[in-house]
Amino acid sequence: MRRLWPGSLLWRSVLLIALLLVVANLAWIQIFRVSERIPRARQTAQQIASVINITRWALITADPAKRYDLLSELSQLEGIQVYVGGDNERIAPLPNREFVQEVANELRRQLGPETKVTLNRGGVRGAWVSFRIDNDGYWMYMPRSRLERNEPLRWLGWGALVLILALGGAYFIVSLINRPLRELTRAAGQMGRGTTPQPVSESGPSETGTLAKAFNQMAADLQRLDDERALLLAGVSHDLRTPLSRIRLGLEMMGDKDDDELKSGLVQDIEDIDTAIGQFLDFARLRDTEAAVPGTSLNALAENVVSRYVRAGKPVHCKLGTTRALPLRPRAMQRVLGNLIDNALRHGGGEVDVVTGEDAACVYVEVLDRGPGIPEDAVERMLQPFTRLDTARSGSGTGLGLAIVDRIARMHGGRIRLLPREGGGLRARVELPLQLQHEGHKDAQKA
């Protein structure tokens, strides 16, 4: 049942309106049938009785030599035929339909209680009505359409046409009503990916206008809070880096060779603090500050990043597959690769492989190491800021590397998956949907 029920508000509304229209039409059809059945039955019986009375009177008053011509003319013009019939003739009973029974009762009331009505006499189907001239019995045959109309199908056809037109109008109206909701959904998705959406239109019905206004206010408040947070961290980093620079300068000016090991340790601590501050700033400022560049090659970005590690003597290898160009933010994607490679070198304890490729749904890049890996129940927690799995992947760090990767991947509409590597280790896989290619074309056309 859940599969048959649509998921979107648009189609749910259209379906409910369609059901309402169908029920209303069926109700009106039934009301119409009940209200017009007796008047139509009486009108039909009156027409048949009039034809029988005129025919009987014509037969009585006509010249016997011309009766045959009269009956032939009635047959050709009106489709009416008169036959001589016996009183004890067996006929098929009338069907148990209210309209037909009402016509038969009305004919007996107008022509006499001895009047017989049937729809099948001697195997010939039609409207048969008996009458008498003096002591002789006769049967009048008329097309069955005189007694039963075949108009229900025509009415059903018109009703179906009206229903289709009403559904088309309902779809158009509901689509207009849902347009602000689609804009809100698009803007909410952009916020979820860490980008700042354009203000949504506040026009339309008062309810959706109020909702759009509240959403725009919320987006503006979040942007202001994010800017204030970035400004605060920038100020803190400036205040911290100034004394750190003086400490480093002082250490370099120390001349006692016996303190070389101490100096080296302090310099390393200062570099770690400076790196941590840089990551704090990267995470705080990670907004939609860099525009996506259409036609960016993920292979070229991966090759460029890996080459820097190779020149530094790091055991990083690149295996490039076939990938199509996408609208990507180059610096952000290089940061993704750098964070994943640094994480693999720090915790993997061996060679690192960078693999790119494409499947039916996405373009992907994988960074593989031979470290202890990440337990399956801790994968989601590792993508949260300031989270480290010291028991499995110990070492220095701020716990922001994977959080930054996750945020950048969501900015591109993708995701990061932390999977176990066959043979041991971690496979960090960043997937970018192929629909980015179409979105990039749309953005280029708008520009």
LINSUL-V287061 format. One record per residue. N is the residue number from 1. PHI is phi in whole degrees, 0 to 359 (NA if undefined). D_LAST is the distance of its C-alpha to the last C-alpha in Angstrom with 2 decimals. Layout:
# LINSUL-V287061
n: (N:N)
phi: (PHI:PHI)
d_last: (D_LAST:D_LAST)
This chain:
# LINSUL-V287061
n: (1:2:3:4:5:6:7:8:9:10:11:12:13:14:15:16:17:18:19:20:21:22:23:24:25:26:27:28:29:30:31:32:33:34:35:36:37:38:39:40:41:42:43:44:45:46:47:48:49:50:51:52:53:54:55:56:57:58:59:60:61:62:63:64:65:66:67:68:69:70:71:72:73:74:75:76:77:78:79:80:81:82:83:84:85:86:87:88:89:90:91:92:93:94:95:96:97:98:99:100:101:102:103:104:105:106:107:108:109:110:111:112:113:114:115:116:117:118:119:120:121:122:123:124:125:126:127:128:129:130:131:132:133:134:135:136:137:138:139:140:141:142:143:144:145:146:147:148:149:150:151:152:153:154:155:156:157:158:159:160:161:162:163:164:165:166:167:168:169:170:171:172:173:174:175:176:177:178:179:180:181:182:183:184:185:186:187:188:189:190:191:192:193:194:195:196:197:198:199:200:201:202:203:204:205:206:207:208:209:210:211:212:213:214:215:216:217:218:219:220:221:222:223:224:225:226:227:228:229:230:231:232:233:234:235:236:237:238:239:240:241:242:243:244:245:246:247:248:249:250:251:252:253:254:255:256:257:258:259:260:261:262:263:264:265:266:267:268:269:270:271:272:273:274:275:276:277:278:279:280:281:282:283:284:285:286:287:288:289:290:291:292:293:294:295:296:297:298:299:300:301:302:303:304:305:306:307:308:309:310:311:312:313:314:315:316:317:318:319:320:321:322:323:324:325:326:327:328:329:330:331:332:333:334:335:336:337:338:339:340:341:342:343:344:345:346:347:348:349:350:351:352:353:354:355:356:357:358:359:360:361:362:363:364:365:366:367:368:369:370:371:372:373:374:375:376:377:378:379:380:381:382:383:384:385:386:387:388:389:390:391:392:393:394:395:396:397:398:399:400:401:402:403:404:405:406:407:408:409:410:411:412:413:414:415:416:417:418:419:420:421:422:423:424:425:426:427:428:429:430:431:432:433:434:435:436:437:438:439:440:441:442:443:444:445:446:447)
phi: (NA:295:291:286:278:296:269:276:296:301:286:295:296:298:295:296:296:298:299:297:294:297:298:295:295:299:295:292:298:293:297:296:298:292:286:257:296:293:300:291:297:293:296:297:297:296:295:295:296:296:298:294:296:295:297:298:294:294:293:289:270:286:296:308:287:253:295:297:296:297:295:294:292:299:293:286:274:249:71:257:230:243:232:279:224:271:286:264:291:274:233:287:291:290:296:277:241:300:296:297:296:292:297:297:296:293:294:296:290:272:258:124:293:278:295:251:229:209:251:206:234:63:84:263:271:166:263:250:226:271:206:232:237:60:258:262:260:225:237:254:255:228:305:297:296:294:257:232:267:261:276:306:297:295:295:296:297:296:296:295:297:297:296:296:296:295:293:299:295:296:298:297:294:294:296:296:293:278:302:299:293:295:295:296:297:298:294:296:296:295:296:297:273:87:255:262:281:290:302:281:293:259:275:102:302:299:294:289:297:296:297:296:296:295:294:299:294:297:297:294:296:296:296:295:296:294:296:295:294:296:295:297:294:296:294:297:296:294:293:278:287:296:293:297:295:294:296:297:297:296:295:291:273:291:255:286:293:292:261:299:294:295:299:297:295:293:299:295:299:296:295:296:295:295:296:298:298:298:291:302:293:300:291:290:266:285:237:277:272:248:283:288:257:298:75:279:268:294:297:295:296:297:295:293:292:296:298:295:289:296:296:275:83:273:279:243:238:241:236:267:258:277:224:270:288:227:284:237:265:302:295:294:291:295:295:301:296:297:297:292:292:299:296:292:293:288:250:281:69:181:287:238:249:248:238:241:182:211:236:293:247:205:259:225:226:238:242:244:226:244:279:288:79:233:302:299:285:251:296:297:292:289:273:276:298:61:246:226:258:294:291:254:227:284:139:281:146:261:80:251:301:290:296:294:299:298:292:292:299:292:300:267:78:252:201:245:237:258:241:288:269:297:92:105:118:241:241:272:244:256:250:242:295:292:296:301:297:291:296:295:297:295:296:295:293:296:294)
d_last: (44.90:41.86:40.17:40.80:39.43:35.61:33.64:30.87:31.72:30.41:32.84:35.60:35.45:35.45:38.33:40.34:39.90:40.93:44.01:44.88:44.63:46.73:49.38:49.46:49.85:52.57:54.35:54.27:55.51:58.38:59.22:59.21:61.45:63.93:64.09:64.50:66.69:70.08:69.48:68.21:71.16:73.62:72.04:72.21:75.82:76.76:75.42:77.29:80.46:80.32:80.04:82.98:85.13:84.50:85.18:88.35:89.59:88.88:90.82:93.72:94.02:93.12:95.81:96.46:96.08:92.57:91.25:89.87:87.89:86.59:85.42:83.81:81.88:80.68:79.48:77.58:76.02:75.48:75.65:78.71:81.70:85.03:87.21:90.61:90.48:92.97:93.20:93.31:90.30:87.98:84.33:81.17:80.22:77.14:73.95:73.37:70.59:70.85:69.97:72.54:75.21:74.61:75.02:78.26:79.70:78.93:80.62:83.71:83.82:83.73:85.77:88.11:88.22:89.49:86.27:84.59:80.86:79.26:76.25:78.23:81.70:83.33:80.04:78.45:75.39:74.86:75.95:79.77:81.83:85.66:87.92:91.62:93.75:97.22:98.12:95.69:92.38:89.22:85.64:82.70:79.71:76.25:72.80:71.34:68.44:70.99:71.30:67.93:64.58:61.79:59.17:57.79:55.52:54.23:53.63:51.89:49.60:48.73:48.29:45.89:43.84:43.74:42.79:39.87:38.60:39.10:37.20:34.26:34.31:34.72:31.71:29.55:30.96:30.69:27.09:26.29:28.33:26.63:23.03:23.26:24.88:22.07:19.62:22.27:22.65:18.99:19.11:22.52:21.39:18.75:21.62:23.88:21.69:21.90:18.44:18.03:16.54:15.16:18.25:19.14:20.26:23.97:24.80:27.06:30.58:32.22:32.51:28.86:27.93:30.36:29.05:25.41:26.73:28.79:25.92:23.72:26.83:27.47:24.00:24.42:27.94:26.99:24.34:27.03:29.62:27.51:26.83:30.55:31.53:29.45:30.96:34.40:34.15:32.92:35.95:38.29:37.10:37.63:41.08:42.00:40.78:42.74:46.16:45.22:44.60:47.97:49.70:48.27:49.42:52.81:53.18:52.42:55.09:57.74:60.34:62.45:61.99:63.55:60.49:58.03:57.58:57.05:54.58:52.63:52.47:51.36:48.65:47.37:47.43:45.46:42.82:42.64:42.22:39.50:37.67:38.07:36.66:33.63:33.08:33.57:30.84:28.46:29.08:28.83:25.56:23.92:20.93:17.17:17.34:15.77:12.22:12.39:12.17:11.66:14.91:17.12:20.79:23.00:25.99:24.97:24.51:27.87:29.62:28.54:29.78:32.98:33.83:34.12:36.66:38.50:38.93:40.36:42.85:41.55:42.40:38.87:38.20:35.03:35.02:31.76:31.19:28.77:25.31:21.98:18.83:16.73:13.77:16.19:16.79:19.20:21.43:21.81:22.80:25.19:26.69:27.23:29.09:30.99:32.20:33.34:35.11:36.77:37.90:39.31:41.10:42.50:43.81:44.03:46.76:46.06:43.58:39.99:38.01:34.21:33.31:29.98:29.61:28.04:29.58:28.76:26.66:25.23:24.91:27.40:28.99:32.57:34.72:38.39:41.48:45.19:45.70:47.37:44.27:43.38:45.41:43.61:44.46:42.85:39.43:37.65:39.42:38.37:34.68:35.56:35.36:38.61:40.17:42.34:44.67:47.46:49.95:47.97:45.60:47.32:46.33:44.53:41.06:39.36:38.36:34.65:33.58:33.13:31.71:28.90:28.31:28.33:25.85:23.32:23.87:23.25:19.99:18.89:20.55:23.57:27.07:29.92:33.30:36.50:38.85:42.30:42.54:45.14:48.11:47.25:44.43:40.94:37.88:34.72:32.02:28.31:26.58:22.83:22.12:20.84:18.58:16.21:15.46:14.34:12.32:10.53:9.88:8.64:6.18:5.08:5.40:3.79:0.00)
